[in-house]
């Protein structure tokens, strides 16, 4: 098994110490940070995403794999910055105002990072201003809105309207997700995409920024 496959396999199995050591070994051997990211970390999280979508593995395994991926990224990130490797896109993601649920948001954040996105996680109970300020500050191309309650999903429409009015709508795509949502509701409030689960969110995000 070549070293990139070993990294991907270690991520899938959640062996964060192995991932860290293998990434360090790659860099010491002169392999490019970009290749390690694409062929090792992203490939590993890609398999995690596929199997999660097919119900082969479940949220606990995904979280463990994401922790392993983060261990590799800690080693790799300085090299990526140093060599000027650009992320797929920058994504601002948060749970909307009035909602304190974060498991779904965290899962999507981790899987987007695993797919090569730079994720700006602005937390929970996020106001319109918080989203808009984060997009402007980080020059993001994607915004993710999460809501887990029927009482808070209405905040999504307010946030999208505020983004429309702020003059930044042309530079970003908006993706929504959460238990009470549907494609119909996403269409009604003017979102660009609806993701029913974390694995779908990664696929939709890639399509939106392609």
C-alpha positions as CSV (number, residue, x, y, z in Angstrom):
1,X,0.0,0.0,0.0
2,X,1.5,3.3,-1.0
3,X,1.8,6.1,1.5
4,X,-1.2,8.1,0.2
5,X,-3.4,5.0,0.5
6,X,-2.0,4.5,4.1
7,X,-3.0,8.1,5.0
8,X,-6.5,7.6,3.5
9,X,-6.9,4.3,5.3
10,X,-5.7,5.8,8.6
11,X,-8.2,8.6,8.3
12,X,-11.1,6.2,7.5
13,X,-10.1,4.2,10.6
14,X,-9.7,7.3,12.8
15,X,-6.1,6.7,13.6
16,X,-5.1,10.3,14.1
17,X,-1.5,9.7,15.4
18,X,-0.8,7.5,12.3
19,X,-2.2,10.2,10.0
20,X,0.0,12.8,11.6
21,X,3.1,10.6,11.3
22,X,2.4,9.6,7.7
23,X,1.9,13.3,6.7
24,X,5.1,14.3,8.4
25,X,6.9,11.4,6.6
26,X,5.5,12.6,3.2
27,X,6.7,16.1,3.7
28,X,10.1,14.9,4.9
29,X,10.4,12.8,1.7
30,X,9.8,15.9,-0.3
31,X,6.2,15.2,-1.5
32,X,4.2,18.2,-2.3
33,X,1.6,19.5,0.3
34,X,-0.9,19.7,-2.5
35,X,-0.5,16.0,-3.4
36,X,-0.7,14.9,0.3
37,X,-3.9,16.9,0.7
38,X,-5.6,15.6,-2.5
39,X,-4.4,12.0,-2.6
40,X,-4.3,11.4,1.1
41,X,-6.6,13.5,3.3
42,X,-9.3,14.4,0.8
43,X,-9.3,10.8,-0.6
44,X,-9.7,9.4,2.9
45,X,-12.6,11.8,3.8
46,X,-14.1,11.1,0.4
47,X,-14.5,7.4,1.2
48,X,-15.9,8.4,4.7
49,X,-18.5,10.6,3.0
50,X,-19.5,7.9,0.5
51,X,-19.9,5.2,3.2
52,X,-21.7,7.6,5.5
53,X,-24.2,8.4,2.7
54,X,-24.7,4.7,2.1
55,X,-25.2,4.0,5.8
56,X,-22.1,1.8,6.0
57,X,-20.8,4.0,8.8
58,X,-22.5,6.5,11.1
59,X,-22.0,9.8,12.8
60,X,-19.6,8.6,15.5
61,X,-17.2,7.0,12.9
62,X,-17.4,10.2,10.8
63,X,-16.5,12.4,13.8
64,X,-13.5,10.1,14.6
65,X,-12.3,10.2,11.0
66,X,-12.7,14.0,10.9
67,X,-10.5,14.2,14.0
68,X,-7.9,12.2,12.2
69,X,-8.1,14.4,9.2
70,X,-7.7,17.5,11.4
71,X,-4.5,16.0,12.9
72,X,-3.1,15.7,9.4
73,X,-4.2,19.2,8.5
74,X,-2.4,20.7,11.5
75,X,0.9,19.3,10.0
76,X,0.0,20.2,6.4
77,X,-1.6,23.6,6.8
78,X,1.6,25.6,7.2
79,X,3.1,24.0,4.1
80,X,-0.1,24.7,2.1
81,X,0.1,28.3,3.1
82,X,3.9,28.5,2.4
83,X,3.5,27.0,-1.1
84,X,0.4,29.1,-2.0
85,X,-2.0,26.2,-2.4
86,X,-5.5,27.6,-2.6
87,X,-8.6,26.0,-1.0
88,X,-11.4,24.7,-3.2
89,X,-13.4,27.7,-1.9
90,X,-14.1,29.6,1.4
91,X,-17.3,28.7,3.2
92,X,-18.9,30.5,6.1
93,X,-21.2,28.2,8.0
94,X,-23.3,28.6,11.1
95,X,-26.5,27.7,12.9
96,X,-29.2,30.5,12.5
97,X,-30.4,32.9,15.1
98,X,-32.4,31.3,18.0
99,X,-30.9,27.8,17.3
100,X,-28.2,26.4,19.5
101,X,-27.9,23.0,17.8
102,X,-24.4,22.4,16.4
103,X,-23.9,18.6,15.7
104,X,-25.1,18.8,12.1
105,X,-23.2,22.1,11.5
106,X,-20.0,20.6,12.9
107,X,-20.3,17.5,10.8
108,X,-20.8,19.5,7.6
109,X,-17.8,21.8,8.6
110,X,-15.5,18.8,9.1
111,X,-16.6,17.1,5.9
112,X,-16.1,20.3,3.9
113,X,-12.7,20.7,5.3
114,X,-12.0,17.1,4.4
115,X,-13.0,18.0,0.8
116,X,-10.5,20.8,0.6
117,X,-12.7,23.8,1.6
118,X,-11.5,26.5,4.0
119,X,-14.3,26.6,6.5
120,X,-15.1,29.7,8.7
121,X,-17.4,28.3,11.4
122,X,-19.2,31.2,13.0
123,X,-21.0,29.1,15.6
124,X,-24.6,28.9,16.7
125,X,-27.4,31.5,17.2
126,X,-26.0,33.6,14.3
127,X,-27.6,36.9,13.2
128,X,-27.8,38.3,9.7
129,X,-25.0,40.7,10.5
130,X,-22.7,37.8,11.7
131,X,-23.1,36.0,8.4
132,X,-22.6,39.2,6.3
133,X,-19.6,40.4,8.3
134,X,-17.9,36.9,8.0
135,X,-18.5,36.8,4.2
136,X,-17.0,40.3,3.8
137,X,-14.1,39.6,6.1
138,X,-13.0,36.3,4.6
139,X,-14.2,36.9,1.0
140,X,-16.2,33.7,1.1
141,X,-17.8,32.1,-1.9
142,X,-20.3,29.9,0.0
143,X,-22.6,30.3,2.9
144,X,-24.1,27.4,4.9
145,X,-27.3,28.0,7.0
146,X,-28.3,25.3,9.5
147,X,-31.5,25.0,11.5
148,X,-32.8,22.1,13.5
149,X,-36.1,23.5,14.7
150,X,-39.3,24.5,12.8
151,X,-39.3,27.6,15.0
152,X,-35.9,28.7,13.9
153,X,-35.9,27.7,10.2
154,X,-37.8,30.9,9.5
155,X,-34.7,32.9,10.4
156,X,-33.1,31.5,7.2
157,X,-35.4,33.7,5.0
158,X,-34.5,36.8,7.0
159,X,-30.8,36.0,6.7
160,X,-31.1,35.5,2.9
161,X,-33.0,38.7,2.5
162,X,-30.4,40.6,4.5
163,X,-27.6,39.1,2.3
164,X,-29.6,40.1,-0.8
165,X,-29.9,43.7,0.5
166,X,-26.2,43.9,1.6
167,X,-24.9,43.8,-2.0
168,X,-22.8,40.6,-1.6
169,X,-25.4,38.2,-3.0
170,X,-23.7,38.1,-6.4
171,X,-20.4,36.8,-5.0
172,X,-21.8,33.9,-2.9
173,X,-24.0,30.8,-3.1
174,X,-26.2,29.9,-0.2
175,X,-26.8,26.3,0.9
176,X,-29.3,25.4,3.6
177,X,-29.8,22.2,5.7
178,X,-31.3,20.8,8.8
179,X,-33.9,18.3,10.0
180,X,-37.1,20.3,9.4
181,X,-36.1,21.6,5.9
182,X,-37.1,20.4,2.4
183,X,-36.2,21.3,-1.1
184,X,-39.5,23.1,-1.5
185,X,-38.7,25.3,1.5
186,X,-35.2,26.0,0.2
187,X,-36.7,27.1,-3.1
188,X,-39.3,29.3,-1.5
189,X,-36.7,31.3,0.6
190,X,-34.3,31.7,-2.3
191,X,-31.5,29.4,-1.3
192,X,-29.2,28.0,-4.1
193,X,-29.1,24.5,-2.7
194,X,-30.6,22.2,-0.1
195,X,-28.6,19.4,1.5
196,X,-30.5,16.7,3.4
197,X,-27.4,15.4,5.1
198,X,-23.7,16.1,5.6
199,X,-22.5,13.9,2.7
200,X,-24.9,15.6,0.3
201,X,-23.7,19.0,1.6
202,X,-20.2,18.3,0.3
203,X,-21.5,17.3,-3.1
204,X,-23.8,20.3,-3.3
205,X,-21.0,22.6,-2.2
206,X,-18.7,21.4,-4.9
207,X,-21.4,21.9,-7.5
208,X,-22.1,25.4,-6.3
209,X,-18.5,26.6,-6.5
210,X,-17.5,24.7,-9.7
